């Protein structure tokens, strides 16, 4: 399951981040590492963004980026 599939108000844990290059590095710098718990605050169904709560702060990422992060639902 990928992060863009998680419904708002649900929590998940990052299993793997499959993005490379600058985008993958930027997500890792923001704390998107395996084992990190994430709560989905808002997931816009048709257009970006996906709003997340990770490590105590809010982050908004694109759906294309969220598709590159594999998670397991809590």
MMTF fields as JSON, N, C-alpha, C and O atoms, coordinates in Angstrom:
{
  "mmtfVersion": "1.0.0",
  "mmtfProducer": "UNKNOWN",
  "numBonds": 295,
  "numAtoms": 296,
  "numGroups": 74,
  "numChains": 1,
  "numModels": 1,
  "chainsPerModel": [1],
  "groupsPerChain": [74],
  "chainIdList": ["A"],
  "bondAtomList": [4, 2, 8, 6, 12, 10, 16, 14, 20, 18, 24, 22, 28, 26, 32, 30, 36, 34, 40, 38, 44, 42, 48, 46, 52, 50, 56, 54, 60, 58, 64, 62, 68, 66, 72, 70, 76, 74, 80, 78, 84, 82, 88, 86, 92, 90, 96, 94, 100, 98, 104, 102, 108, 106, 112, 110, 116, 114, 120, 118, 124, 122, 128, 126, 132, 130, 136, 134, 140, 138, 144, 142, 148, 146, 152, 150, 156, 154, 160, 158, 164, 162, 168, 166, 172, 170, 176, 174, 180, 178, 184, 182, 188, 186, 192, 190, 196, 194, 200, 198, 204, 202, 208, 206, 212, 210, 216, 214, 220, 218, 224, 222, 228, 226, 232, 230, 236, 234, 240, 238, 244, 242, 248, 246, 252, 250, 256, 254, 260, 258, 264, 262, 268, 266, 272, 270, 276, 274, 280, 278, 284, 282, 288, 286, 292, 290],
  "bondOrderList": [1, 1, 1, 1, 1, 1, 1, 1, 1, 1, 1, 1, 1, 1, 1, 1, 1, 1, 1, 1, 1, 1, 1, 1, 1, 1, 1, 1, 1, 1, 1, 1, 1, 1, 1, 1, 1, 1, 1, 1, 1, 1, 1, 1, 1, 1, 1, 1, 1, 1, 1, 1, 1, 1, 1, 1, 1, 1, 1, 1, 1, 1, 1, 1, 1, 1, 1, 1, 1, 1, 1, 1, 1],
  "groupList": [{"groupName": "UNK", "atomNameList": ["N", "CA", "C", "O"], "elementList": ["N", "C", "C", "O"], "formalChargeList": [0, 0, 0, 0], "bondAtomList": [1, 0, 2, 1, 3, 2], "bondOrderList": [1, 1, 2], "singleLetterCode": "X", "chemCompType": "L-PEPTIDE LINKING"}],
  "groupTypeList": [0, 0, 0, 0, 0, 0, 0, 0, 0, 0, 0, 0, 0, 0, 0, 0, 0, 0, 0, 0, 0, 0, 0, 0, 0, 0, 0, 0, 0, 0, 0, 0, 0, 0, 0, 0, 0, 0, 0, 0, 0, 0, 0, 0, 0, 0, 0, 0, 0, 0, 0, 0, 0, 0, 0, 0, 0, 0, 0, 0, 0, 0, 0, 0, 0, 0, 0, 0, 0, 0, 0, 0, 0, 0],
  "groupIdList": [1, 2, 3, 4, 5, 6, 7, 8, 9, 10, 11, 12, 13, 14, 15, 16, 17, 18, 19, 20, 21, 22, 23, 24, 25, 26, 27, 28, 29, 30, 31, 32, 33, 34, 35, 36, 37, 38, 39, 40, 41, 42, 43, 44, 45, 46, 47, 48, 49, 50, 51, 52, 53, 54, 55, 56, 57, 58, 59, 60, 61, 62, 63, 64, 65, 66, 67, 68, 69, 70, 71, 72, 73, 74],
  "secStructList": [7, 5, 4, 4, 4, 1, 7, 6, 6, 7, 3, 3, 3, 3, 3, 3, 3, 7, 7, 7, 2, 2, 2, 2, 2, 2, 2, 2, 2, 6, 6, 7, 7, 6, 6, 7, 3, 3, 3, 3, 3, 3, 3, 7, 1, 1, 1, 1, 7, 3, 3, 3, 3, 3, 6, 6, 3, 3, 3, 3, 3, 7, 2, 2, 2, 2, 6, 6, 3, 3, 3, 3, 3, 7],
  "xCoordList": [0.851, 0.0, 0.905, 1.964, 0.474, 1.267, 0.567, -0.626, 1.319, 0.813, -0.381, -1.223, -0.469, -1.598, -2.916, -3.971, -2.887, -4.09, -4.676, -5.785, -3.955, -4.408, -5.469, -5.305, -6.54, -7.623, -7.254, -6.473, -7.81, -7.558, -7.964, -8.961, -7.18, -7.426, -6.804, -6.844, -6.235, -5.611, -4.106, -3.501, -3.524, -2.089, -1.449, -2.1, -0.177, 0.566, 2.032, 2.475, 2.759, 4.198, 4.9, 4.484, 5.956, 6.697, 7.481, 8.214, 7.313, 8.039, 9.256, 10.356, 9.035, 10.116, 9.799, 8.637, 10.824, 10.686, 11.357, 12.568, 10.564, 11.047, 11.406, 11.527, 11.574, 11.904, 13.404, 14.048, 13.941, 15.372, 15.643, 14.724, 16.889, 17.291, 17.011, 16.973, 16.817, 16.617, 15.32, 15.262, 14.282, 12.994, 13.106, 12.623, 13.734, 13.931, 14.784, 14.498, 15.824, 16.685, 15.939, 16.119, 15.1, 14.334, 13.367, 13.224, 12.697, 11.788, 12.543, 12.061, 13.705, 14.501, 14.937, 14.957, 15.283, 15.667, 14.509, 14.721, 13.276, 12.092, 11.656, 10.708, 12.324, 12.029, 11.28, 10.83, 11.127, 10.433, 11.382, 11.928, 11.571, 12.482, 11.698, 10.689, 12.148, 11.449, 11.263, 12.176, 10.051, 9.724, 9.069, 8.56, 9.068, 8.49, 6.973, 6.423, 6.297, 4.836, 4.374, 4.961, 3.301, 2.751, 1.236, 0.625, 0.624, -0.829, -1.246, -0.697, -2.217, -2.725, -3.8, -4.814, -3.582, -4.525, -5.563, -6.763, -5.1, -6.002, -5.397, -4.191, -6.247, -5.804, -6.747, -7.835, -6.348, -7.187, -7.385, -6.401, -8.617, -8.868, -8.434, -8.028, -8.506, -8.21, -6.915, -6.193, -6.626, -5.418, -4.604, -5.088, -3.37, -2.473, -3.009, -3.821, -2.61, -1.571, -2.134, -3.346, -1.217, -1.522, -0.898, 0.314, -1.733, -1.24, -0.978, -1.829, 0.213, 0.65, 1.146, 1.579, 1.077, 1.711, 2.794, 2.5, 4.043, 5.187, 6.187, 6.617, 6.549, 7.525, 7.166, 8.039, 5.857, 5.408, 5.243, 4.964, 5.404, 5.184, 4.377, 4.342, 3.728, 2.877, 3.694, 4.518, 3.438, 4.121, 3.073, 2.165, 3.19, 2.34, 3.224, 4.243, 2.813, 3.57, 2.601, 1.388, 3.136, 2.33, 1.9, 2.532, 0.822, 0.367, 1.445, 1.617, 2.162, 3.215, 4.307, 4.869, 4.608, 5.597, 5.035, 5.741, 3.756, 3.126, 3.03, 3.082, 2.892, 2.851, 4.187, 4.233, 5.266, 6.59, 6.972, 8.1, 6.041, 6.316, 5.4, 4.184, 5.985, 5.225, 5.018, 5.941, 3.781, 3.43, 2.622, 2.103, 2.523, 1.596, 0.653, 1.089, -0.638, -1.62, -1.557, -1.353, -1.731, -1.732, -3.136, -3.327],
  "yCoordList": [-1.166, 0.0, 1.24, 1.253, 2.257, 3.487, 4.59, 4.501, 5.625, 6.664, 7.419, 7.909, 7.522, 8.249, 7.491, 8.062, 6.221, 5.412, 5.469, 4.983, 6.051, 6.111, 7.203, 8.307, 6.892, 7.852, 8.858, 8.544, 10.051, 11.059, 10.557, 9.852, 10.93, 10.518, 9.181, 8.777, 8.494, 7.19, 7.344, 8.27, 6.435, 6.43, 5.307, 4.324, 5.469, 4.433, 4.508, 5.472, 3.482, 3.42, 3.224, 2.398, 3.981, 3.895, 2.587, 2.258, 1.854, 0.602, 0.844, 0.371, 1.596, 1.837, 3.088, 3.385, 3.805, 4.995, 4.694, 4.48, 4.678, 4.222, 5.342, 5.098, 6.537, 7.666, 7.901, 7.824, 8.182, 8.447, 9.901, 10.715, 10.213, 11.557, 12.598, 12.297, 13.824, 14.951, 14.826, 15.217, 14.283, 14.134, 13.144, 13.407, 12.021, 11.031, 11.56, 11.301, 12.297, 12.879, 13.924, 14.011, 14.718, 15.75, 15.113, 15.596, 14.026, 13.346, 12.735, 12.787, 12.163, 11.613, 12.718, 12.512, 13.879, 15.008, 15.477, 15.987, 15.3, 15.69, 14.606, 14.815, 13.457, 12.413, 11.214, 10.386, 11.085, 9.942, 8.757, 8.442, 8.095, 6.953, 5.742, 5.9, 4.54, 3.335, 3.322, 3.648, 2.934, 2.855, 4.102, 4.075, 5.19, 6.446, 6.396, 5.981, 6.823, 6.869, 8.177, 9.236, 8.08, 9.229, 9.193, 8.128, 10.37, 10.48, 11.318, 12.395, 10.824, 11.566, 12.529, 12.099, 13.809, 14.838, 15.084, 15.118, 15.254, 15.514, 14.906, 15.001, 14.277, 13.677, 14.162, 13.61, 15.18, 15.718, 14.637, 14.088, 14.32, 13.184, 13.377, 12.408, 14.573, 14.753, 15.512, 15.192, 16.48, 17.288, 17.296, 16.899, 17.75, 17.795, 18.779, 19.63, 18.71, 17.902, 16.822, 16.657, 16.099, 15.199, 15.857, 16.07, 16.18, 16.808, 15.728, 14.874, 15.772, 14.733, 15.342, 16.494, 14.55, 14.895, 13.851, 12.673, 14.287, 13.383, 14.003, 15.142, 13.237, 13.666, 15.007, 15.816, 15.226, 16.421, 17.675, 18.744, 17.577, 18.753, 18.379, 17.22, 19.39, 19.185, 19.337, 20.241, 18.427, 18.43, 18.202, 17.39, 18.897, 18.658, 18.174, 18.786, 17.054, 16.515, 16.236, 16.176, 16.072, 15.764, 14.298, 13.457, 14.009, 12.621, 11.748, 10.594, 12.275, 11.504, 11.114, 10.023, 11.995, 11.677, 10.666, 9.754, 10.831, 9.912, 8.496, 7.519, 8.383, 7.063, 6.343, 5.118, 7.07, 6.483, 6.056, 5.619, 6.18, 5.809, 4.653, 4.823, 3.47, 2.296, 2.348, 2.654, 2.042, 2.101, 0.884, 0.153, 0.675, -0.292, 0.465, 1.303, 0.167, 0.874, 0.432, -0.749, 1.371, 1.041, 0.795, 0.505],
  "zCoordList": [0.0, 0.0, 0.0, 0.629, -0.704, -0.745, 0.041, 0.329, 0.384, 1.265, 0.676, 1.429, -0.631, -1.228, -1.104, -1.38, -0.697, -0.537, 0.867, 1.089, 1.814, 3.205, 3.347, 2.827, 4.043, 4.252, 5.349, 6.247, 5.272, 6.315, 7.699, 7.85, 8.698, 10.071, 10.431, 11.593, 9.466, 9.708, 9.861, 9.32, 10.593, 10.769, 9.973, 9.62, 9.701, 8.989, 9.399, 10.024, 9.036, 9.303, 7.963, 7.151, 7.741, 6.491, 6.452, 7.384, 5.363, 5.155, 4.271, 4.557, 3.182, 2.233, 1.433, 1.158, 1.068, 0.237, -1.097, -1.154, -2.176, -3.475, -4.443, -5.643, -3.959, -4.835, -4.82, -3.773, -5.967, -6.056, -6.354, -6.44, -6.508, -6.895, -5.834, -4.641, -6.283, -5.375, -4.585, -3.419, -5.212, -4.523, -3.371, -2.27, -3.624, -2.573, -1.439, -0.27, -1.773, -0.741, 0.079, 1.294, -0.588, 0.116, 1.107, 2.23, 0.698, 1.616, 2.792, 3.923, 2.549, 3.644, 4.604, 5.817, 4.074, 4.919, 5.795, 6.895, 5.297, 6.067, 7.049, 7.805, 7.054, 8.028, 7.499, 8.29, 6.194, 5.599, 5.523, 4.466, 6.687, 6.773, 7.267, 7.953, 6.929, 7.378, 8.891, 9.65, 9.314, 10.732, 11.291, 12.411, 10.546, 11.02, 10.921, 9.901, 11.991, 11.997, 11.371, 11.595, 10.576, 9.859, 9.999, 9.919, 10.211, 10.208, 9.014, 8.781, 8.26, 7.11, 7.611, 8.162, 7.424, 7.854, 6.763, 7.036, 5.535, 4.41, 3.165, 2.935, 2.359, 1.114, 0.02, -0.147, -0.721, -1.786, -2.849, -3.346, -3.206, -4.09, -5.545, -6.188, -6.07, -7.492, -7.757, -8.702, -6.962, -7.158, -5.877, -4.816, -5.986, -4.827, -3.804, -4.166, -2.583, -1.954, -1.031, -0.895, -0.408, 0.695, 1.923, 1.971, 2.918, 4.145, 5.181, 5.431, 5.783, 6.715, 8.011, 8.046, 9.086, 10.355, 10.579, 10.783, 10.541, 10.684, 11.645, 11.468, 12.664, 13.661, 14.298, 14.611, 14.483, 15.186, 14.337, 14.881, 13.043, 12.198, 10.959, 10.544, 10.381, 9.21, 7.928, 7.795, 6.994, 5.701, 4.615, 4.792, 3.515, 2.348, 1.211, 0.894, 0.595, -0.533, -1.681, -1.481, -2.853, -4.039, -4.028, -3.389, -4.742, -4.859, -5.509, -5.117, -6.482, -7.144, -6.147, -6.24, -5.2, -4.174, -3.178, -2.748, -2.81, -1.862, -2.438, -1.691, -3.757, -4.392, -4.293, -4.408, -4.084, -3.985, -2.575, -2.344, -1.625, -0.233, 0.145, 0.237, 0.367, 0.783, 2.283, 3.037, 2.717, 4.132, 4.539, 3.696, 5.849, 6.399, 7.329, 8.117, 7.234, 8.013, 9.461, 9.744, 10.381, 11.818, 12.321, 13.502]
}
